[in-house]
């Protein structure tokens, strides 16, 4: 799902973060591109203006496509919109691609809609689904056992008080609204000092990631991108927290041939032809101008890889450093 948006203008209501450095990093832009997290269409629109002949926009939330109606009609055949997840982008695209953009996390549009249940600052139903199907956050917090909840809070939110919060959630059930959950978390943690994040920040992140199986989707999406890109094709990924960025960073390292040979006592590994080269070793962050226009961009990081002609493969899950559990409790129960 497209992530936080910057300042509004009359012609483009949502400008995605790091758009300018992204376009610089993937220049020249040409041919067929895919925006795997379409959102309000800011990246797709930027790619078309930069020279892409066609863009395929994919989003698991079909309601976002209405936001592009005012300019999508003008594009005609140059823009194709498809409901789906980016983990199946190679199948949905149906043809090889010159470039792919993935903007991870929850969008500012969704956060601002109380009825979506993403925000701990707005009271609404405890939903948190990026699409419109499947179990909700309320289903998760009201049915998972205490150990499962603690595991999710710790591994997906890096919440040190995960056991205490999980115990409190179980005692307070049933929870129906975002403020129900906020009150439970606030009772478990000290009042934040000036400048510190809200006590519920990590818990909301963890539950949202679990509900949407975000890390499972991310790895499958990166592998789908590898399968879909032509030699010389470009993959640009924008992340919004350290857990996402770590997975993307290690994926590019591993698929660029940076896995090493391991112990000298272990059997020699077969030499792997690198599937990517990295445009830069370090992630690209927002500059002062973007931060002034959009403080939400402060945690955004951009990484770019260039596809080689090597056969597509599968990333080593253990080497990616996936937080455990790697799939949400709801996914394990066959959602």
C-alpha positions as a printed Julia matrix, in Angstrom:
335×3 Matrix{Float64}:
   0.0     0.0     0.0
   1.46    3.4    -0.95
   2.98    5.12    2.04
   2.93    8.59    3.53
   2.19   11.47    1.17
   3.61   14.95    1.11
   2.18   18.38    0.42
  -1.03   18.78   -1.55
  -1.32   20.64   -4.8
  -4.26   21.39   -7.04
  -3.04   19.1    -9.82
  -1.73   16.19   -7.7
  -3.38   15.79   -4.32
  -0.83   13.27   -3.04
   2.91   13.47   -3.73
   4.67   10.34   -2.41
   7.83   10.59   -0.38
  11.24   10.36   -2.03
   9.69   10.74   -5.5
  12.39   13.1    -6.76
  15.38   11.02   -5.55
  13.62    7.86   -6.77
  13.22    9.24  -10.28
  16.84   10.4   -10.23
  18.03    6.95   -9.1
  16.15    5.06  -11.83
  16.75    7.53  -14.67
  16.35    7.27  -17.55
  12.73    6.12  -17.22
  11.26    4.4   -20.28
   9.16    1.44  -21.35
   6.74   -0.47  -19.12
   6.75    0.14  -15.36
   4.68   -1.3   -12.53
   3.66    0.54   -9.37
   2.97   -2.31   -6.97
   1.48   -0.09   -4.26
  -0.59    2.36   -6.28
  -2.31    4.33   -3.49
  -3.27    7.72   -4.87
  -1.09    7.17   -7.92
   1.69    9.62   -7.13
   4.54    7.33   -8.2
   2.68    6.14  -11.3
   2.02    9.73  -12.32
   5.64   10.67  -11.68
   6.89    7.74  -13.77
   4.65    8.69  -16.7
   5.84   12.3   -16.58
   9.46   11.09  -16.41
   9.14    9.07  -19.61
   7.46    5.72  -18.93
   5.35    4.68  -21.9
   2.95    2.62  -19.77
   2.4     2.02  -16.06
   0.53   -0.84  -14.41
  -0.86    0.14  -11.01
  -1.6    -2.59   -8.47
  -3.27   -2.17   -5.08
  -4.99   -4.56   -2.69
  -7.44   -1.77   -1.76
  -9.73   -1.16   -4.76
 -11.15    2.03   -3.24
  -7.92    3.92   -3.99
  -8.42    3.75   -7.74
 -11.18    6.34   -7.53
  -8.56    8.9    -6.47
  -6.9     8.61   -9.87
 -10.05    8.98  -11.95
  -9.49   12.67  -12.72
  -6.18   12.04  -14.5
  -6.34    8.32  -15.33
  -8.88    8.94  -18.09
  -6.49   11.34  -19.77
  -3.8     8.64  -19.79
  -5.96    6.16  -21.63
  -4.0     3.01  -22.47
  -0.85    4.28  -20.74
  -2.28    3.38  -17.31
  -3.75    0.02  -16.3
  -5.17   -0.46  -12.8
  -5.44   -3.93  -11.24
  -6.71   -5.03   -7.83
  -4.29   -7.44   -6.19
  -1.2    -7.75   -4.0
   2.33   -7.04   -5.15
   3.35  -10.57   -4.11
   1.69  -11.7    -7.37
   2.83   -8.77   -9.48
   4.59  -10.92  -12.08
   1.39  -12.86  -12.77
  -0.79   -9.74  -12.72
   1.53   -7.86  -15.08
   1.5   -10.68  -17.61
   4.63   -9.41  -19.37
   8.22   -8.5   -18.6
   8.83   -5.08  -17.06
  11.38   -2.3   -17.4
  10.92   -1.12  -13.81
   9.02   -1.65  -10.59
   8.3     0.67   -7.66
   7.18   -0.65   -4.26
   6.18    1.85   -1.55
   5.69   -0.13    1.66
   3.57    0.43    4.74
   0.26    2.13    5.37
  -0.76    5.26    3.49
  -1.5     8.61    5.08
  -4.92    8.44    3.42
  -5.74    5.25    5.31
  -4.35    6.59    8.58
  -6.53    9.68    8.23
  -9.68    7.58    7.8
 -10.87    6.66   11.29
 -13.08    3.89    9.93
 -10.01    2.0     8.66
  -8.74    1.55   12.21
  -5.05    2.24   11.55
  -4.62    5.28   13.79
  -4.22    5.32   17.55
  -5.15    9.01   17.39
  -8.62    8.48   15.89
 -11.38    6.36   17.38
 -12.81    3.84   14.97
 -13.41    0.12   14.47
 -10.36   -2.03   15.13
  -9.85   -3.04   11.5
  -6.36   -2.29   10.05
  -6.9    -4.27    6.84
  -5.25   -2.75    3.79
  -7.84   -4.48    1.62
 -11.51   -5.12    2.18
 -11.48   -8.84    2.96
 -10.12  -11.2     5.59
  -9.9   -11.1     9.4
  -9.51   -7.74   11.13
  -7.29   -6.51   13.94
 -10.24   -7.07   16.28
 -10.36  -10.71   15.19
  -6.67  -11.03   15.98
  -6.6    -9.38   19.41
  -9.8   -11.11   20.51
  -8.89  -14.66   19.44
  -5.1   -15.08   19.62
  -3.77  -16.48   22.86
  -1.49  -14.48   25.14
   1.74  -16.08   23.9
   0.84  -15.44   20.26
   0.01  -11.8    20.96
   3.25  -11.29   22.86
   5.2   -12.86   20.01
   3.57  -10.55   17.45
   4.13   -7.43   19.56
   7.77   -8.29   20.19
   8.83   -9.45   16.73
   6.72   -7.15   14.56
   6.73   -4.05   16.77
   9.96   -4.51   18.77
   7.85   -3.82   21.85
   9.83   -4.61   25.0
   6.7    -4.72   27.13
   5.09   -7.25   24.79
   4.22   -9.81   27.47
   2.7    -7.22   29.78
   0.62   -5.73   26.97
  -0.5    -9.15   25.69
  -1.63  -10.12   29.18
  -3.57   -6.88   29.49
  -5.23   -7.35   26.09
  -6.43  -10.83   27.04
  -7.8    -9.53   30.35
  -9.62   -6.63   28.68
 -11.24   -8.61   25.85
 -13.35   -8.12   23.85
 -11.81   -5.04   22.2
 -13.85   -3.39   19.46
 -12.3     0.01   18.72
  -8.89    1.6    18.29
  -9.31    3.56   21.51
 -10.11    0.31   23.36
  -6.67   -0.93   22.35
  -5.0     2.41   23.04
  -6.32    2.47   26.6
  -5.02   -1.03   27.27
  -1.54   -0.18   25.99
  -1.4     3.16   27.81
  -2.1     1.43   31.12
   0.92   -0.82   30.54
   3.48    1.85   29.69
   4.71    5.09   31.3
   3.48    8.42   30.0
   5.76    9.51   27.13
   8.19   12.36   27.62
   8.12   15.33   25.24
   9.37   14.26   21.83
   8.76   10.56   22.42
   6.36    8.53   20.3
   2.91    7.56   21.53
   2.95    4.43   23.75
   0.68    2.58   21.3
   2.87    3.21   18.23
   4.74   -0.1    18.33
   1.68   -2.17   19.22
  -0.37   -0.73   16.37
   2.5    -1.33   13.95
   2.87   -4.93   15.07
  -0.82   -5.78   14.83
  -1.15   -4.1    11.45
   1.81   -6.06   10.1
   0.33   -9.32   11.37
  -3.17   -8.65   10.01
  -1.81   -7.88    6.53
   1.05  -10.41    6.55
   3.29   -7.56    5.46
   6.64   -9.32    5.78
   5.45  -12.41    3.96
   4.04  -10.18    1.23
   7.28   -8.2     1.09
   9.55  -11.18    0.5
   7.19  -12.7    -2.05
   6.88   -9.31   -3.74
  10.64   -8.9    -4.03
  10.94  -12.37   -5.55
   8.04  -11.65   -7.93
   9.81   -8.46   -8.99
  12.97  -10.42   -9.71
  10.98  -12.78  -11.94
   9.18   -9.95  -13.75
  12.08   -7.6   -14.57
  13.92   -7.6   -17.87
  17.73   -7.55  -17.8
  18.59   -3.97  -16.96
  15.19   -3.46  -15.3
  15.1    -1.4   -12.11
  13.53   -2.21   -8.75
  13.0     0.74   -6.38
  11.7     0.05   -2.86
  10.7     2.69   -0.3
  10.51    1.52    3.33
   9.22    3.26    6.44
  10.67    1.39    9.41
  13.85   -0.48   10.25
  12.37   -3.99   10.03
  11.23   -3.45    6.43
  14.48   -1.76    5.45
  16.55   -4.61    6.9
  14.69   -7.18    4.8
  15.05   -5.13    1.6
  18.72   -4.41    2.29
  19.53   -8.09    2.85
  17.49   -9.16   -0.16
  19.55   -6.93   -2.45
  22.79   -8.04   -0.77
  21.95  -11.72   -1.14
  20.61  -11.52   -4.67
  23.62   -9.39   -5.71
  25.91  -12.25   -4.67
  26.78  -10.98   -1.22
  25.91  -14.1     0.75
  29.53  -15.14    1.28
  30.85  -18.68    1.48
  30.18  -19.35    5.17
  32.43  -21.59    7.28
  35.53  -23.06    5.61
  34.54  -26.38    7.17
  31.12  -26.39    5.49
  30.57  -27.78    1.99
  31.35  -25.24   -0.72
  28.33  -23.41   -2.04
  27.53  -23.44   -5.72
  28.53  -20.15   -7.29
  25.49  -17.97   -7.85
  25.21  -15.54  -10.71
  24.06  -12.24   -9.19
  20.44  -11.42  -10.07
  20.88   -7.73   -9.16
  23.5    -5.06   -8.97
  22.92   -2.31   -6.41
  22.64    1.28   -7.54
  23.97    2.45   -4.17
  25.19    0.51   -1.15
  23.5     2.88    1.28
  19.84    3.73    1.48
  18.69    7.14    0.25
  16.75    9.25    2.75
  14.76   12.51    2.53
  16.56   15.82    2.26
  15.82   18.92    4.33
  13.4    20.31    1.74
  11.25   17.18    1.8
  11.34   16.93    5.59
  10.15   20.53    5.89
   7.23   19.8     3.55
   6.39   16.4     5.01
   7.67   15.4     8.47
   6.16   11.91    7.95
   8.99   11.26    5.5
  11.66   11.3     8.2
  11.89    7.5     8.45
  11.62    6.79    4.7
  14.48    4.95    2.99
  14.94    4.16   -0.7
  16.95    1.25   -2.11
  17.4     0.5    -5.81
  18.63   -2.62   -7.59
  19.31   -3.26  -11.3
  18.32   -6.64  -12.71
  20.99   -8.69  -14.44
  20.47  -11.44  -17.0
  20.84  -14.21  -14.4
  17.93  -16.6   -13.85
  15.44  -15.58  -11.16
  15.72  -17.46   -7.89
  14.52  -17.6    -4.32
  15.95  -15.66   -1.4
  17.23  -17.55    1.63
  14.55  -16.81    4.25
  16.89  -17.36    7.2
  19.52  -15.03    5.74
  16.95  -12.27    5.22
  16.58  -11.86    8.99
  12.79  -12.07    8.9
  11.21  -11.27   12.26
   9.56  -14.32   13.8
   6.78  -15.24   13.41
   7.33  -14.69    9.69
   3.6   -15.02    8.98
   0.72  -13.57   10.9
  -1.25  -15.69   13.33
  -4.3   -15.23   11.1
  -2.4   -16.45    8.03
  -1.24  -19.55    9.9
  -4.84  -20.29   10.76
  -5.7   -20.3     7.06
  -7.21  -16.87    6.54
